[in-house]
Amino acid sequence: MKRRRHQTILELVRTESMASQDEIASRLDALGFPVTQSTVSRDLDELGLVRIRDAEGRVRYATPDEASPGPARHARALLREFALDIEQSANLVLVKTPPAGAMPAARALDAAGIDGILGTVAGDDTIIVVVREGMPAGDVAGRLREMAGLT
């Protein structure tokens, strides 16, 4: 039971923005794992999970490999350097860059783990950002514009 609960907690923090132990306990309960806050606290400690501030500035739990602030800062820096324009259409966001700017910026976006981004495809001067189903592309485009300083 504990192993399955640990696997469920890891899946939750990887796929959802879980900001508190109460949120995790509530989700676990809804998934058939009734727990107390102290059990969640112990589980988080055993799993080595930490609280981080994500690319959008929200606090959430993350695995230690996600905890490095580097990827989000790197994505922000490359967007500020290369993004010329950002537009959205349906579940896609288009980022225009100067020639040779798309690949490094797309790689940084993929590594940053930004909420709502499923993945990117880069050409020479254009990035197509595929937005997760159920997430408004306008919200993702707005976050990217903010990161790029285009707002």
Buried (B, 14 or more C-beta within 10 A) or exposed (E): EEEEBBEBBBEBBEEBBBBBBEBBBBBBEEEEBEBEEEBBBEBBEEBEBBBBEBBBEEEBBBBEEBBEEEBBEBBBEBBEBBBEEBEBEEBBBBBBBEEEBBBBBBBBBBBBBBBBBEEBEBEEBBBBBBBBEEBEBEBBBBBBBBBBEBE
